[in-house]
Amino acid sequence: MGIRNRLRWTSTTKVFVFEKPIWAKGFNRVLVCIFMVIENDNFKYTNLVKRLEDRMRSDRFIRVLEESKNSVFSLGDLVRALNKDEKYVKVFLNRLVKKDLLVRIERNKYSLPNQNPFSVASLLVFPSYVSFISAYSYYDLTTQIPSTIFIVSLRQKKEVLYGSYRIRFVKFSRKRFFGYLREYVEGKTVFMAEVEKAILDSLFLPKYCPVLETFSALREAKLDYERLLEYVKKFNSRIVAKRLGFLLDSTGTDLYDSLKHLIDKNYEVLNPLKPPAGRKDRRWGLIVNEVLE
């Protein structure tokens, strides 16, 4: 039974009473508003009922989103969830955004406030996954607290803001797009690089994760070396194999025999963000222009 049918106006006391009890989250505040209106000849019954119905609809809608494993919803998702036409849904969502009950992340993409940023970031584009230093943060392999979340995706996309976080997208070719898992954080879906893949991604593009951070991760992480070797072969990058082999050597792990067929003797820099000056490592064909600590 709708709210309109549960309210009855009593002319003697000039208040609204409920024919049947209503149980709804946060409804007590609305009831207080009703029963404070003891005598008001200009009181609009229909407006009150509409506000009550809107409030209950909003509460139910928010609960549905809270219970979902997703943290990002497209306009199409919400049109289907509300079973209303798109014009109505846009107006409804705009009201929730103005009340800070919903966040408009970008055009036609919404989230609840204060969601896990890794979940939001990895669900903005499909498929995609969290990687680079952001993945190190997830696995507690860095002391840095990054304010930027790096996402590997199959297409280029503009940077997006969510709360205090910047979400940056790094385009990979399909042949290098692998090695990630579906995780759940606070009940929400997160697509996250496996540790081994995050290391390779970082060695491929050190501008998104300093070489020293990857060196530290190699020392701290419990690596699956069989998976790491499988992934480096699949990644098919000579410079990644060189940097990986050299850094592992520096941690006391020798995988030269497994990696030597992936490298050549031409010299390339360990850190492409620094001048190409330093000692030459003949074994790995690297100019060591980074001091490892």
C-alpha positions, 0 to 999 in steps of 0.5 A: 500500500502506498503512502498516500493510502496510509495517511488520513487527515483528522479534522478535529485535531488537524493532523495526519495519522497513519492507518497502518505502521510504516517501517522505513530506514530514516523515516522517523525524521519525516514522521516528526515533520508530519506531527509537528504540523498541528494546525496549518490551513495552507498545508498541502497534503499532496506535496507532503505525500510526494516528499515522503514517497520521494524520500522512501524511493531514494532510500530504497534506491541507495540501499540497492546500490550499497548492496551491489558488488559494483561501485560504478553505475552507468546511466543505462544500469540505473535506468534498468534498476529503476525501470523508468524512462531515461528523462525521469532517471536523469532528474532523479539522479540529479536530485541525489547528486545535489543532496550528496547522496550520489557522485557523478564521476563523469558523464553518465557514470555514478557512484556512491560517496566514499567508495573504495577508490581502487574499485571505482577506478577499475570499473570506469572502463571495461576491461581494465585493472589497477597496476604500477605503484597503485598495485604495490600500495594494494599489496603493501609493497610501498610506503608511499600513499599515492594520490593517483591511481594508475589503471591499465586499459585497452583504450586511451581515456582522459584523467578522472577525479574521484574524491581526493584521487586522480585516476589515470589510464595507461593504454596497453596493447591487447597482447600485453593485457593480462595477469590480473584478478577480480578481488573484493574490497569492502564487498566491492569488485576490484580488478587488480594486477597480480604482483608479478604483472604489476612488476613487469608493467612498472619495468616497462613504463617506469614513469608510472612507478619509480625503478627503486619502488620496483626494486623494493617490491622485488625484495619484499614480495613473495613471488611466484617465479614460475608465473613471473617467467611465464609472464615475462615471456608473454610480455615479449619485451627485451628491456623488461627482461633486462631490467627484471634480470638485473634487479633480481640479480641485485636481490640475490636471485639469479634467473639469467639462464631462464632470461638470457634468450630474451635479451641481447647485448645492446646497452639500454638504460635501467632508468629512462627518466635519468641521463644515460650515464653510469657503469655498464653491466655486460651480463644484462646489457644495461647502463646502470644509471640508478643507485639501488638502495 
